């Protein structure tokens, strides 16, 4: 029997998952797994995955398991024992060896740690099939190769718009999933998953002021909630007002709020675009609906940038060989806790810690403040966002922090935001600051 292993990474869905579809077509048997990263402390002194994202991930995995079970399959979650920091790669290899599996399918994530994991699997003798499939426009459909992509986003966008190929059509979910290994027992799944308890990841009970209430049924992790949210967002014609409202600071409807589900791959950018185009054909296109595509293109841009530059994006100096950043450790701690004394920054940082979410406008403001006002290392800020954000995405997080710091591809050489002006422009009546600074 030709049994393969499918390793879900940041693609926790069956619909429009080309890698999973390929595995289903090629293998006679298939074992779907998810490997939890060890809850390690980063060199900056805090956990890598905060409680909000942990709970959102738990909900997404539960939803994925239900969908696999509906097709006669299952999901085996792997977690190193408490107190043991067995790597993800070792967990995957040990399981594959236990079942005599030599072929592994998964999503390719073109960031250093994630690519190193695939390299180690190949070095160990496994056949690994992995493609980057999280883009809105498939790499093969771009009007240039990744090595020849324009570094500046405006030129990147211009070439794509001239080619008039705005997104790649999504693929259907598999109609059937190959059988689980013959010696696979449902009890083995239960035993393995009994060690993957919510308590070991921390628990989030939500926050009454959250702009993305991930503990509510409508905003839980998983494809079911993602598809439901997109349906109601389109049904209410909210894309038409997106550009006008997108810089607001608080509330559910000012932005699409699709990013948490996109980050875990519970829904794909291609599926979103297909439904958005259907919406435009029925209710008309305008600048707001265009701007949703524009923001999804930024997401693609940072992915293709990783294909072009790889590890260079993770160097302290970034792409421009500037001096290594200095770090104000005391200032960084005040920034994390929302006690800098700058009201708009403190309000944003308290919201982030309390809810796992922060508006795009405030992400730029607080990042700028850490780099240019507190003179702290941009990498520390990127790490804090990784720990705290529900919608952490390795590509966008790294790309955006480099951009703000002037160590990426920003033609202006960095973006400093005046916090007082930002507060006046976006919170003139002080209601946002009052909401988060009253605690």
Steps between C-alpha positions, in 0.01 A plus 500: 500500500635841399435689825605864532492749784335839462647760734263793547693819572338839427243348265230374736231440239384248240350748250758653264794309645699386193765321706240294685314429176824373343557268795146364472545430129844340526478284814309180574506578871538833678570599860414869570692657788567831669817552704486758778810711547663469843396789721848649506611833636648735243837664559308818588359328810139408422307206358488460128125437475265697724174375647269666248659340195528169684126490559419616147725220370327244724162598357635486144642152550174374652312630198750341260470166681121505465529560127753218462276266699209578266711349221602197705841626607643657815760742630784390724649783708859467614641676804824450687451386863490768772851610587640354179581719201498242222505689173214493252721320249584225746132454584413465132788262427427278799137462400581433134754237599249337735263443208770423246413810297762637261301771319390828655277768348469849648485870431830674426556800727797698370636626831832373641377273782218355294723429200765348726239254626439376145873478434546279807219270390665460160839439658340224707397325179135605471346599170345840560242660271449865597388804306424859596122519457397777741520782246199662334681475166689176447872560448475330160241761395706808586621714208858462627713245680556553873865589439390772258216642709507879544618583851258790541138407557360764263694354208408147610132595497526686169645201315231271638218737411636542146506120463131500607545178695367601839464163675532128439184292507465286812487121476224287645533299818566129442186291468673216682803459722717187481458260789692532822784247552373148561644485853369844589267491798260774601604439859857584404380839384314555825807399704727729302259789520436458870845652553409799283275675748372853479639567846854429383463778245338753730140613479342820375152594615475788258456869576178706482670775298672276246483606135530132413315301770657164424319330787162573343351237272514726195871573536639165615791340326425268210360486151136488612519837676721649226253415224208622709674829573581557133140426399353754740769757413407480132125477567517832685693658210781601735769479229354819350591698814831326571736773382312769690493311831824297490702749709257497791636368828218306663209275407428191295378646171757770419719240328442156352645318805600209273866512600483258799344228284733573209801478731415143606384410151144424612394687188709587194554835335394342169166391643448847646572660164269269309213595729595867492491497119157336513390775740628767259318341207173507693527822701761699312867575552633817657816634661422315822473156343811573293687586818432158647682350201773762550556390861503131403762591239720644776474158662619338175776757464659403831481132403672551165755723674591199714553292187740765372696584815445214747726517805613854420164621628589362844836672538523783753596741222226373266562559130691826509809403700440779752646491848373246749210654693551608857259378764339687787399207721325717760308690235402173335351370825296816542384466140388138549306585814348822363670728752709728277308815590393557139123453523417370151791255512412378848135451408597296195747282686249429775239403245747266331590324824140477619345377175768379257384751242593853393390716207735529205536874559609451860739218408690752292484768769625281785771342284624843398501617861711202614756552225527877471392637838618226736801406284443129544586204278231442236552125539378515861182668381452239228543226761241661732252516215572135424422412859187711536319526167209271420575556132877458515633414156875452464518662157294812572639548850862494387433704189302771676751546782786527252297751302428724798863474616635603161692176467282344232368634172335826606609764246483765774753313713266449795173627640486713813148583616441799726292348782334828598391566141377142463297535818347826374426355156353168613386551861415868515238459773724270705242221517744226398759610755237531770385144426843344550663733751215488751597157636 
